[in-house]
Amino acid sequence: MAGNILGRLSGGPLDGQIIPLQADDVTQVEEELVLPWDTGHVVYRKAGAAENTGEHDGPTTVPYRFDTQM
């Protein structure tokens, strides 16, 4: 089911936010997220491997780090 994988954002204006990703498994996770912010967009890039990928260790999270604001 899509959305069971979460993105953990660090840095930039969305620091600390956890967002659902549109992916069924970690192989489908995007390398870059472009998200609406204020009157433009912010870009976060994948910054490491997925965590909590086991069946019973909580939701899978993927770290993303702030790159730029457009």
PQR file with spaces between the fields and no chain letter, atoms N, CA, C, O and H, PARSE charges and radii, in Angstrom:
ATOM       1  N    MET     1       0.836   -1.175    0.000 -0.4000 1.5000
ATOM       2  CA   MET     1       0.000    0.000    0.000 -0.0000 2.0000
ATOM       3  C    MET     1       0.885    1.244    0.000  0.5500 1.7000
ATOM       4  O    MET     1       1.731    1.390    0.882 -0.5500 1.4000
ATOM       5  N    ALA     2       0.711    2.126   -0.952 -0.4000 1.5000
ATOM       6  CA   ALA     2       1.520    3.335   -1.063 -0.0000 2.0000
ATOM       7  C    ALA     2       1.308    4.220    0.154  0.5500 1.7000
ATOM       8  O    ALA     2       0.207    4.279    0.700 -0.5500 1.4000
ATOM       9  H    ALA     2       0.024    2.007   -1.668  0.4000 1.0000
ATOM      10  N    GLY     3       2.362    4.907    0.580 -0.4000 1.5000
ATOM      11  CA   GLY     3       2.259    5.806    1.713 -0.0000 2.0000
ATOM      12  C    GLY     3       2.712    5.196    3.022  0.5500 1.7000
ATOM      13  O    GLY     3       2.746    5.896    4.034 -0.5500 1.4000
ATOM      14  H    GLY     3       3.257    4.858    0.136  0.4000 1.0000
ATOM      15  N    ASN     4       3.063    3.913    3.046 -0.4000 1.5000
ATOM      16  CA   ASN     4       3.553    3.283    4.266 -0.0000 2.0000
ATOM      17  C    ASN     4       5.012    3.605    4.519  0.5500 1.7000
ATOM      18  O    ASN     4       5.552    3.232    5.560 -0.5500 1.4000
ATOM      19  H    ASN     4       3.036    3.344    2.224  0.4000 1.0000
ATOM      20  N    ILE     5       5.655    4.284    3.597 -0.4000 1.5000
ATOM      21  CA   ILE     5       7.042    4.699    3.752 -0.0000 2.0000
ATOM      22  C    ILE     5       7.034    6.206    3.986  0.5500 1.7000
ATOM      23  O    ILE     5       6.355    6.955    3.284 -0.5500 1.4000
ATOM      24  H    ILE     5       5.216    4.587    2.751  0.4000 1.0000
ATOM      25  N    LEU     6       7.798    6.633    4.983 -0.4000 1.5000
ATOM      26  CA   LEU     6       7.813    8.034    5.367 -0.0000 2.0000
ATOM      27  C    LEU     6       9.141    8.682    5.032  0.5500 1.7000
ATOM      28  O    LEU     6      10.186    8.035    5.100 -0.5500 1.4000
ATOM      29  H    LEU     6       8.349    6.024    5.553  0.4000 1.0000
ATOM      30  N    GLY     7       9.110    9.952    4.671 -0.4000 1.5000
ATOM      31  CA   GLY     7      10.307   10.743    4.457 -0.0000 2.0000
ATOM      32  C    GLY     7      10.549   11.609    5.688  0.5500 1.7000
ATOM      33  O    GLY     7       9.633   12.284    6.158 -0.5500 1.4000
ATOM      34  H    GLY     7       8.261   10.478    4.616  0.4000 1.0000
ATOM      35  N    ARG     8      11.759   11.596    6.209 -0.4000 1.5000
ATOM      36  CA   ARG     8      12.144   12.410    7.361 -0.0000 2.0000
ATOM      37  C    ARG     8      13.025   13.540    6.855  0.5500 1.7000
ATOM      38  O    ARG     8      14.143   13.298    6.400 -0.5500 1.4000
ATOM      39  H    ARG     8      12.503   11.047    5.827  0.4000 1.0000
ATOM      40  N    LEU     9      12.532   14.778    6.931 -0.4000 1.5000
ATOM      41  CA   LEU     9      13.212   15.935    6.360 -0.0000 2.0000
ATOM      42  C    LEU     9      14.113   16.601    7.397  0.5500 1.7000
ATOM      43  O    LEU     9      13.723   16.777    8.552 -0.5500 1.4000
ATOM      44  H    LEU     9      11.624   14.975    7.301  0.4000 1.0000
ATOM      45  N    SER    10      15.320   16.969    6.972 -0.4000 1.5000
ATOM      46  CA   SER    10      16.209   17.702    7.878 -0.0000 2.0000
ATOM      47  C    SER    10      16.774   18.922    7.166  0.5500 1.7000
ATOM      48  O    SER    10      17.064   18.886    5.970 -0.5500 1.4000
ATOM      49  H    SER    10      15.636   16.826    6.035  0.4000 1.0000
ATOM      50  N    GLY    11      16.924   19.993    7.917 -0.4000 1.5000
ATOM      51  CA   GLY    11      17.413   21.248    7.377 -0.0000 2.0000
ATOM      52  C    GLY    11      16.329   22.004    6.644  0.5500 1.7000
ATOM      53  O    GLY    11      15.251   21.472    6.379 -0.5500 1.4000
ATOM      54  H    GLY    11      16.689   20.023    8.889  0.4000 1.0000
ATOM      55  N    GLY    12      16.622   23.239    6.322 -0.4000 1.5000
ATOM      56  CA   GLY    12      15.689   24.059    5.557 -0.0000 2.0000
ATOM      57  C    GLY    12      14.415   24.372    6.311  0.5500 1.7000
ATOM      58  O    GLY    12      14.320   24.122    7.513 -0.5500 1.4000
ATOM      59  H    GLY    12      17.497   23.671    6.538  0.4000 1.0000
ATOM      60  N    PRO    13      13.431   24.921    5.605 -0.5600 1.5000
ATOM      61  CA   PRO    13      12.204   25.370    6.255  0.2800 2.0000
ATOM      62  C    PRO    13      11.306   24.240    6.762  0.5500 1.7000
ATOM      63  O    PRO    13      10.441   24.486    7.603 -0.5500 1.4000
ATOM      64  N    LEU    14      11.481   23.034    6.285 -0.4000 1.5000
ATOM      65  CA   LEU    14      10.648   21.910    6.719 -0.0000 2.0000
ATOM      66  C    LEU    14      11.385   20.972    7.664  0.5500 1.7000
ATOM      67  O    LEU    14      11.001   19.811    7.811 -0.5500 1.4000
ATOM      68  H    LEU    14      12.184   22.834    5.601  0.4000 1.0000
ATOM      69  N    ASP    15      12.430   21.461    8.299 -0.4000 1.5000
ATOM      70  CA   ASP    15      13.240   20.659    9.211 -0.0000 2.0000
ATOM      71  C    ASP    15      12.373   19.959   10.259  0.5500 1.7000
ATOM      72  O    ASP    15      11.537   20.586   10.909 -0.5500 1.4000
ATOM      73  H    ASP    15      12.741   22.404    8.179  0.4000 1.0000
ATOM      74  N    GLY    16      12.584   18.662   10.410 -0.4000 1.5000
ATOM      75  CA   GLY    16      11.866   17.887   11.409 -0.0000 2.0000
ATOM      76  C    GLY    16      10.536   17.318   10.943  0.5500 1.7000
ATOM      77  O    GLY    16       9.912   16.544   11.669 -0.5500 1.4000
ATOM      78  H    GLY    16      13.263   18.153    9.881  0.4000 1.0000
ATOM      79  N    GLN    17      10.092   17.682    9.753 -0.4000 1.5000
ATOM      80  CA   GLN    17       8.817   17.182    9.243 -0.0000 2.0000
ATOM      81  C    GLN    17       8.945   15.721    8.805  0.5500 1.7000
ATOM      82  O    GLN    17       9.987   15.293    8.309 -0.5500 1.4000
ATOM      83  H    GLN    17      10.599   18.311    9.164  0.4000 1.0000
ATOM      84  N    ILE    18       7.869   14.975    8.998 -0.4000 1.5000
ATOM      85  CA   ILE    18       7.756   13.595    8.520 -0.0000 2.0000
ATOM      86  C    ILE    18       6.595   13.592    7.535  0.5500 1.7000
ATOM      87  O    ILE    18       5.484   14.001    7.875 -0.5500 1.4000
ATOM      88  H    ILE    18       7.022   15.323    9.400  0.4000 1.0000
ATOM      89  N    ILE    19       6.856   13.126    6.304 -0.4000 1.5000
ATOM      90  CA   ILE    19       5.813   13.132    5.283 -0.0000 2.0000
ATOM      91  C    ILE    19       5.670   11.751    4.665  0.5500 1.7000
ATOM      92  O    ILE    19       6.659   11.026    4.552 -0.5500 1.4000
ATOM      93  H    ILE    19       7.758   12.794    6.028  0.4000 1.0000
ATOM      94  N    PRO    20       4.452   11.367    4.259 -0.5600 1.5000
ATOM      95  CA   PRO    20       4.268   10.089    3.564  0.2800 2.0000
ATOM      96  C    PRO    20       4.832   10.180    2.147  0.5500 1.7000
ATOM      97  O    PRO    20       4.687   11.203    1.478 -0.5500 1.4000
ATOM      98  N    LEU    21       5.472    9.111    1.700 -0.4000 1.5000
ATOM      99  CA   LEU    21       6.014    9.051    0.344 -0.0000 2.0000
ATOM     100  C    LEU    21       5.113    8.180   -0.520  0.5500 1.7000
ATOM     101  O    LEU    21       4.487    7.244   -0.024 -0.5500 1.4000
ATOM     102  H    LEU    21       5.590    8.280    2.243  0.4000 1.0000
ATOM     103  N    GLN    22       5.050    8.484   -1.793 -0.4000 1.5000
ATOM     104  CA   GLN    22       4.251    7.701   -2.725 -0.0000 2.0000
ATOM     105  C    GLN    22       5.100    6.555   -3.267  0.5500 1.7000
ATOM     106  O    GLN    22       5.573    6.601   -4.402 -0.5500 1.4000
ATOM     107  H    GLN    22       5.559    9.244   -2.195  0.4000 1.0000
ATOM     108  N    ALA    23       5.284    5.536   -2.447 -0.4000 1.5000
ATOM     109  CA   ALA    23       6.110    4.382   -2.828 -0.0000 2.0000
ATOM     110  C    ALA    23       5.591    3.142   -2.124  0.5500 1.7000
ATOM     111  O    ALA    23       5.193    3.195   -0.961 -0.5500 1.4000
ATOM     112  H    ALA    23       4.899    5.498   -1.524  0.4000 1.0000
ATOM     113  N    ASP    24       5.599    2.030   -2.839 -0.4000 1.5000
ATOM     114  CA   ASP    24       5.177    0.760   -2.261 -0.0000 2.0000
ATOM     115  C    ASP    24       6.313    0.057   -1.521  0.5500 1.7000
ATOM     116  O    ASP    24       6.068   -0.706   -0.587 -0.5500 1.4000
ATOM     117  H    ASP    24       5.922    1.987   -3.784  0.4000 1.0000
ATOM     118  N    ASP    25       7.554    0.312   -1.935 -0.4000 1.5000
ATOM     119  CA   ASP    25       8.723   -0.240   -1.252 -0.0000 2.0000
ATOM     120  C    ASP    25       9.908    0.701   -1.463  0.5500 1.7000
ATOM     121  O    ASP    25       9.829    1.640   -2.256 -0.5500 1.4000
ATOM     122  H    ASP    25       7.754    0.932   -2.693  0.4000 1.0000
ATOM     123  N    VAL    26      11.007    0.445   -0.748 -0.4000 1.5000
ATOM     124  CA   VAL    26      12.136    1.382   -0.773 -0.0000 2.0000
ATOM     125  C    VAL    26      12.793    1.505   -2.147  0.5500 1.7000
ATOM     126  O    VAL    26      13.474    2.499   -2.399 -0.5500 1.4000
ATOM     127  H    VAL    26      11.072   -0.317   -0.104  0.4000 1.0000
ATOM     128  N    THR    27      12.618    0.547   -3.031 -0.4000 1.5000
ATOM     129  CA   THR    27      13.206    0.660   -4.363 -0.0000 2.0000
ATOM     130  C    THR    27      12.494    1.719   -5.205  0.5500 1.7000
ATOM     131  O    THR    27      13.033    2.160   -6.221 -0.5500 1.4000
ATOM     132  H    THR    27      12.065   -0.261   -2.826  0.4000 1.0000
ATOM     133  N    GLN    28      11.305    2.129   -4.801 -0.4000 1.5000
ATOM     134  CA   GLN    28      10.528    3.122   -5.549 -0.0000 2.0000
ATOM     135  C    GLN    28      10.649    4.533   -4.965  0.5500 1.7000
ATOM     136  O    GLN    28      10.034    5.468   -5.478 -0.5500 1.4000
ATOM     137  H    GLN    28      10.868    1.771   -3.976  0.4000 1.0000
ATOM     138  N    VAL    29      11.429    4.691   -3.908 -0.4000 1.5000
ATOM     139  CA   VAL    29      11.578    5.992   -3.250 -0.0000 2.0000
ATOM     140  C    VAL    29      12.364    6.944   -4.149  0.5500 1.7000
ATOM     141  O    VAL    29      13.411    6.580   -4.684 -0.5500 1.4000
ATOM     142  H    VAL    29      11.929    3.932   -3.491  0.4000 1.0000
ATOM     143  N    GLU    30      11.861    8.141   -4.307 -0.4000 1.5000
ATOM     144  CA   GLU    30      12.501    9.159   -5.137 -0.0000 2.0000
ATOM     145  C    GLU    30      13.802    9.646   -4.506  0.5500 1.7000
ATOM     146  O    GLU    30      13.912    9.719   -3.282 -0.5500 1.4000
ATOM     147  H    GLU    30      11.011    8.437   -3.872  0.4000 1.0000
ATOM     148  N    GLU    31      14.788    9.978   -5.340 -0.4000 1.5000
ATOM     149  CA   GLU    31      16.060   10.534   -4.865 -0.0000 2.0000
ATOM     150  C    GLU    31      15.907   12.001   -4.474  0.5500 1.7000
ATOM     151  O    GLU    31      16.681   12.513   -3.665 -0.5500 1.4000
ATOM     152  H    GLU    31      14.699    9.918   -6.334  0.4000 1.0000
ATOM     153  N    GLU    32      14.911   12.676   -5.045 -0.4000 1.5000
ATOM     154  CA   GLU    32      14.714   14.102   -4.817 -0.0000 2.0000
ATOM     155  C    GLU    32      13.231   14.372   -4.586  0.5500 1.7000
ATOM     156  O    GLU    32      12.374   13.825   -5.280 -0.5500 1.4000
ATOM     157  H    GLU    32      14.283   12.260   -5.702  0.4000 1.0000
ATOM     158  N    LEU    33      12.939   15.217   -3.607 -0.4000 1.5000
ATOM     159  CA   LEU    33      11.570   15.658   -3.357 -0.0000 2.0000
ATOM     160  C    LEU    33      11.488   17.146   -3.628  0.5500 1.7000
ATOM     161  O    LEU    33      12.278   17.919   -3.086 -0.5500 1.4000
ATOM     162  H    LEU    33      13.635   15.661   -3.043  0.4000 1.0000
ATOM     163  N    VAL    34      10.549   17.556   -4.452 -0.4000 1.5000
ATOM     164  CA   VAL    34      10.282   18.973   -4.699 -0.0000 2.0000
ATOM     165  C    VAL    34       8.925   19.251   -4.067  0.5500 1.7000
ATOM     166  O    VAL    34       7.900   18.724   -4.500 -0.5500 1.4000
ATOM     167  H    VAL    34       9.907   16.928   -4.892  0.4000 1.0000
ATOM     168  N    LEU    35       8.941   20.088   -3.037 -0.4000 1.5000
ATOM     169  CA   LEU    35       7.738   20.324   -2.241 -0.0000 2.0000
ATOM     170  C    LEU    35       7.341   21.791   -2.282  0.5500 1.7000
ATOM     171  O    LEU    35       8.211   22.663   -2.292 -0.5500 1.4000
ATOM     172  H    LEU    35       9.774   20.516   -2.686  0.4000 1.0000
ATOM     173  N    PRO    36       6.040   22.083   -2.307 -0.5600 1.5000
ATOM     174  CA   PRO    36       5.604   23.476   -2.291  0.2800 2.0000
ATOM     175  C    PRO    36       5.961   24.125   -0.956  0.5500 1.7000
ATOM     176  O    PRO    36       5.846   23.504    0.101 -0.5500 1.4000
ATOM     177  N    TRP    37       6.396   25.379   -1.021 -0.4000 1.5000
ATOM     178  CA   TRP    37       6.713   26.125    0.187 -0.0000 2.0000
ATOM     179  C    TRP    37       6.544   27.605   -0.086  0.5500 1.7000
ATOM     180  O    TRP    37       7.118   28.134   -1.037 -0.5500 1.4000
ATOM     181  H    TRP    37       6.490   25.883   -1.879  0.4000 1.0000
ATOM     182  N    ASP    38       5.763   28.274    0.738 -0.4000 1.5000
ATOM     183  CA   ASP    38       5.533   29.709    0.633 -0.0000 2.0000
ATOM     184  C    ASP    38       5.068   30.033   -0.791  0.5500 1.7000
ATOM     185  O    ASP    38       4.015   29.551   -1.206 -0.5500 1.4000
ATOM     186  H    ASP    38       5.297   27.845    1.511  0.4000 1.0000
ATOM     187  N    THR    39       5.808   30.820   -1.535 -0.4000 1.5000
ATOM     188  CA   THR    39       5.406   31.162   -2.904 -0.0000 2.0000
ATOM     189  C    THR    39       6.229   30.411   -3.941  0.5500 1.7000
ATOM     190  O    THR    39       6.161   30.725   -5.129 -0.5500 1.4000
ATOM     191  H    THR    39       6.664   31.212   -1.197  0.4000 1.0000
ATOM     192  N    GLY    40       7.006   29.419   -3.505 -0.4000 1.5000
ATOM     193  CA   GLY    40       7.848   28.655   -4.427 -0.0000 2.0000
ATOM     194  C    GLY    40       7.905   27.192   -4.030  0.5500 1.7000
ATOM     195  O    GLY    40       6.903   26.597   -3.633 -0.5500 1.4000
ATOM     196  H    GLY    40       7.061   29.164   -2.540  0.4000 1.0000
ATOM     197  N    HIS    41       9.087   26.630   -4.145 -0.4000 1.5000
ATOM     198  CA   HIS    41       9.297   25.223   -3.820 -0.0000 2.0000
ATOM     199  C    HIS    41      10.617   25.053   -3.076  0.5500 1.7000
ATOM     200  O    HIS    41      11.513   25.892   -3.166 -0.5500 1.4000
ATOM     201  H    HIS    41       9.901   27.113   -4.468  0.4000 1.0000
ATOM     202  N    VAL    42      10.714   23.949   -2.342 -0.4000 1.5000
ATOM     203  CA   VAL    42      11.971   23.564   -1.716 -0.0000 2.0000
ATOM     204  C    VAL    42      12.344   22.181   -2.229  0.5500 1.7000
ATOM     205  O    VAL    42      11.476   21.370   -2.554 -0.5500 1.4000
ATOM     206  H    VAL    42       9.986   23.268   -2.269  0.4000 1.0000
ATOM     207  N    VAL    43      13.637   21.924   -2.296 -0.4000 1.5000
ATOM     208  CA   VAL    43      14.130   20.643   -2.790 -0.0000 2.0000
ATOM     209  C    VAL    43      14.877   19.945   -1.666  0.5500 1.7000
ATOM     210  O    VAL    43      15.760   20.524   -1.033 -0.5500 1.4000
ATOM     211  H    VAL    43      14.342   22.583   -2.032  0.4000 1.0000
ATOM     212  N    TYR    44      14.510   18.694   -1.428 -0.4000 1.5000
ATOM     213  CA   TYR    44      15.205   17.835   -0.472 -0.0000 2.0000
ATOM     214  C    TYR    44      15.744   16.638   -1.237  0.5500 1.7000
ATOM     215  O    TYR    44      15.065   16.098   -2.110 -0.5500 1.4000
ATOM     216  H    TYR    44      13.793   18.223   -1.941  0.4000 1.0000
ATOM     217  N    ARG    45      16.957   16.225   -0.915 -0.4000 1.5000
ATOM     218  CA   ARG    45      17.591   15.077   -1.578 -0.0000 2.0000
ATOM     219  C    ARG    45      17.784   13.941   -0.584  0.5500 1.7000
ATOM     220  O    ARG    45      18.076   14.157    0.592 -0.5500 1.4000
ATOM     221  H    ARG    45      17.509   16.663   -0.207  0.4000 1.0000
ATOM     222  N    LYS    46      17.614   12.743   -1.084 -0.4000 1.5000
ATOM     223  CA   LYS    46      17.800   11.556   -0.264 -0.0000 2.0000
ATOM     224  C    LYS    46      19.195   11.587    0.355  0.5500 1.7000
ATOM     225  O    LYS    46      20.180   11.863   -0.330 -0.5500 1.4000
ATOM     226  H    LYS    46      17.377   12.568   -2.039  0.4000 1.0000
ATOM     227  N    ALA    47      19.272   11.302    1.658 -0.4000 1.5000
ATOM     228  CA   ALA    47      20.533   11.463    2.386 -0.0000 2.0000
ATOM     229  C    ALA    47      20.885   10.225    3.197  0.5500 1.7000
ATOM     230  O    ALA    47      21.361   10.337    4.326 -0.5500 1.4000
ATOM     231  H    ALA    47      18.472   11.078    2.214  0.4000 1.0000
ATOM     232  N    GLY    48      20.659    9.064    2.639 -0.4000 1.5000
ATOM     233  CA   GLY    48      21.015    7.843    3.350 -0.0000 2.0000
ATOM     234  C    GLY    48      20.051    6.714    3.049  0.5500 1.7000
ATOM     235  O    GLY    48      19.115    6.852    2.262 -0.5500 1.4000
ATOM     236  H    GLY    48      20.272    8.973    1.721  0.4000 1.0000
ATOM     237  N    ALA    49      20.307    5.607    3.694 -0.4000 1.5000
ATOM     238  CA   ALA    49      19.510    4.403    3.483 -0.0000 2.0000
ATOM     239  C    ALA    49      18.232    4.434    4.321  0.5500 1.7000
ATOM     240  O    ALA    49      18.153    5.117    5.343 -0.5500 1.4000
ATOM     241  H    ALA    49      21.067    5.495    4.334  0.4000 1.0000
ATOM     242  N    ALA    50      17.255    3.692    3.870 -0.4000 1.5000
ATOM     243  CA   ALA    50      16.001    3.559    4.608 -0.0000 2.0000
ATOM     244  C    ALA    50      16.258    2.908    5.960  0.5500 1.7000
ATOM     245  O    ALA    50      17.125    2.045    6.093 -0.5500 1.4000
ATOM     246  H    ALA    50      17.320    3.137    3.041  0.4000 1.0000
ATOM     247  N    GLU    51      15.494    3.331    6.958 -0.4000 1.5000
ATOM     248  CA   GLU    51      15.597    2.789    8.313 -0.0000 2.0000
ATOM     249  C    GLU    51      14.296    2.091    8.671  0.5500 1.7000
ATOM     250  O    GLU    51      13.251    2.383    8.089 -0.5500 1.4000
ATOM     251  H    GLU    51      14.789    4.032    6.851  0.4000 1.0000
ATOM     252  N    ASN    52      14.356    1.177    9.619 -0.4000 1.5000
ATOM     253  CA   ASN    52      13.181    0.424   10.071 -0.0000 2.0000
ATOM     254  C    ASN    52      12.537   -0.347    8.918  0.5500 1.7000
ATOM     255  O    ASN    52      11.333   -0.240    8.685 -0.5500 1.4000
ATOM     256  H    ASN    52      15.205    0.940   10.091  0.4000 1.0000
ATOM     257  N    THR    53      13.336   -1.111    8.215 -0.4000 1.5000
ATOM     258  CA   THR    53      12.833   -1.847    7.060 -0.0000 2.0000
ATOM     259  C    THR    53      12.327   -3.240    7.409  0.5500 1.7000
ATOM     260  O    THR    53      11.834   -3.955    6.536 -0.5500 1.4000
ATOM     261  H    THR    53      14.314   -1.198    8.404  0.4000 1.0000
ATOM     262  N    GLY    54      12.441   -3.629    8.661 -0.4000 1.5000
ATOM     263  CA   GLY    54      11.962   -4.943    9.088 -0.0000 2.0000
ATOM     264  C    GLY    54      10.452   -4.974    9.231  0.5500 1.7000
ATOM     265  O    GLY    54       9.792   -3.935    9.229 -0.5500 1.4000
ATOM     266  H    GLY    54      12.841   -3.049    9.370  0.4000 1.0000
ATOM     267  N    GLU    55       9.927   -6.155    9.352 -0.4000 1.5000
ATOM     268  CA   GLU    55       8.485   -6.336    9.415 -0.0000 2.0000
ATOM     269  C    GLU    55       7.868   -5.792   10.699  0.5500 1.7000
ATOM     270  O    GLU    55       6.717   -5.357   10.689 -0.5500 1.4000
ATOM     271  H    GLU    55      10.464   -6.998    9.353  0.4000 1.0000
ATOM     272  N    HIS    56       8.618   -5.809   11.811 -0.4000 1.5000
ATOM     273  CA   HIS    56       8.046   -5.436   13.103 -0.0000 2.0000
ATOM     274  C    HIS    56       8.806   -4.322   13.813  0.5500 1.7000
ATOM     275  O    HIS    56       8.773   -4.263   15.042 -0.5500 1.4000
ATOM     276  H    HIS    56       9.553   -6.163   11.819  0.4000 1.0000
ATOM     277  N    ASP    57       9.483   -3.443   13.095 -0.4000 1.5000
ATOM     278  CA   ASP    57      10.262   -2.396   13.762 -0.0000 2.0000
ATOM     279  C    ASP    57       9.752   -0.990   13.463  0.5500 1.7000
ATOM     280  O    ASP    57      10.532   -0.038   13.488 -0.5500 1.4000
ATOM     281  H    ASP    57       9.510   -3.491   12.096  0.4000 1.0000
ATOM     282  N    GLY    58       8.476   -0.844   13.185 -0.4000 1.5000
ATOM     283  CA   GLY    58       7.880    0.470   12.961 -0.0000 2.0000
ATOM     284  C    GLY    58       7.882    0.856   11.496  0.5500 1.7000
ATOM     285  O    GLY    58       8.349    0.098   10.646 -0.5500 1.4000
ATOM     286  H    GLY    58       7.842   -1.618   13.165  0.4000 1.0000
ATOM     287  N    PRO    59       7.354    2.044   11.199 -0.5600 1.5000
ATOM     288  CA   PRO    59       7.275    2.488    9.811  0.2800 2.0000
ATOM     289  C    PRO    59       8.666    2.696    9.209  0.5500 1.7000
ATOM     290  O    PRO    59       9.586    3.153    9.887 -0.5500 1.4000
ATOM     291  N    THR    60       8.802    2.361    7.953 -0.4000 1.5000
ATOM     292  CA   THR    60      10.051    2.596    7.233 -0.0000 2.0000
ATOM     293  C    THR    60      10.193    4.090    7.005  0.5500 1.7000
ATOM     294  O    THR    60       9.259    4.744    6.542 -0.5500 1.4000
ATOM     295  H    THR    60       8.054    1.990    7.402  0.4000 1.0000
ATOM     296  N    THR    61      11.365    4.631    7.331 -0.4000 1.5000
ATOM     297  CA   THR    61      11.629    6.047    7.099 -0.0000 2.0000
ATOM     298  C    THR    61      12.876    6.204    6.239  0.5500 1.7000
ATOM     299  O    THR    61      13.828    5.429    6.340 -0.5500 1.4000
ATOM     300  H    THR    61      12.124    4.099    7.707  0.4000 1.0000
ATOM     301  N    VAL    62      12.844    7.227    5.392 -0.4000 1.5000
ATOM     302  CA   VAL    62      13.971    7.538    4.509 -0.0000 2.0000
ATOM     303  C    VAL    62      14.412    8.968    4.817  0.5500 1.7000
ATOM     304  O    VAL    62      13.590    9.884    4.797 -0.5500 1.4000
ATOM     305  H    VAL    62      12.071    7.856    5.310  0.4000 1.0000
ATOM     306  N    PRO    63      15.708    9.172    5.105 -0.5600 1.5000
ATOM     307  CA   PRO    63      16.172   10.519    5.418  0.2800 2.0000
ATOM     308  C    PRO    63      16.378   11.370    4.159  0.5500 1.7000
ATOM     309  O    PRO    63      16.911   10.900    3.154 -0.5500 1.4000
ATOM     310  N    TYR    64      15.949   12.615    4.238 -0.4000 1.5000
ATOM     311  CA   TYR    64      16.159   13.595    3.172 -0.0000 2.0000
ATOM     312  C    TYR    64      16.771   14.847    3.787  0.5500 1.7000
ATOM     313  O    TYR    64      16.413   15.237    4.899 -0.5500 1.4000
ATOM     314  H    TYR    64      15.516   12.998    5.054  0.4000 1.0000
ATOM     315  N    ARG    65      17.692   15.474    3.064 -0.4000 1.5000
ATOM     316  CA   ARG    65      18.361   16.688    3.535 -0.0000 2.0000
ATOM     317  C    ARG    65      18.031   17.841    2.587  0.5500 1.7000
ATOM     318  O    ARG    65      17.987   17.673    1.368 -0.5500 1.4000
ATOM     319  H    ARG    65      17.983   15.157    2.161  0.4000 1.0000
ATOM     320  N    PHE    66      17.803   19.002    3.171 -0.4000 1.5000
ATOM     321  CA   PHE    66      17.484   20.208    2.407 -0.0000 2.0000
ATOM     322  C    PHE    66      18.601   20.521    1.413  0.5500 1.7000
ATOM     323  O    PHE    66      19.782   20.454    1.753 -0.5500 1.4000
ATOM     324  H    PHE    66      17.838   19.139    4.161  0.4000 1.0000
ATOM     325  N    ASP    67      18.217   20.864    0.181 -0.4000 1.5000
ATOM     326  CA   ASP    67      19.196   21.212   -0.847 -0.0000 2.0000
ATOM     327  C    ASP    67      19.067   22.676   -1.267  0.5500 1.7000
ATOM     328  O    ASP    67      20.040   23.427   -1.205 -0.5500 1.4000
ATOM     329  H    ASP    67      17.258   20.918   -0.096  0.4000 1.0000
ATOM     330  N    THR    68      17.877   23.081   -1.691 -0.4000 1.5000
ATOM     331  CA   THR    68      17.727   24.452   -2.199 -0.0000 2.0000
ATOM     332  C    THR    68      16.269   24.882   -2.145  0.5500 1.7000
ATOM     333  O    THR    68      15.363   24.065   -1.985 -0.5500 1.4000
ATOM     334  H    THR    68      17.086   22.471   -1.741  0.4000 1.0000
ATOM     335  N    GLN    69      16.069   26.190   -2.284 -0.4000 1.5000
ATOM     336  CA   GLN    69      14.736   26.766   -2.356 -0.0000 2.0000
ATOM     337  C    GLN    69      14.593   27.461   -3.694  0.5500 1.7000
ATOM     338  O    GLN    69      15.501   28.171   -4.126 -0.5500 1.4000
ATOM     339  H    GLN    69      16.805   26.854   -2.414  0.4000 1.0000
ATOM     340  N    MET    70      13.467   27.267   -4.350 -0.4000 1.5000
ATOM     341  CA   MET    70      13.248   27.866   -5.676 -0.0000 2.0000
ATOM     342  C    MET    70      12.083   28.846   -5.605  0.5500 1.7000
ATOM     343  O    MET    70      11.732   29.461   -6.612 -0.5500 1.4000
ATOM     344  H    MET    70      12.729   26.690   -3.999  0.4000 1.0000
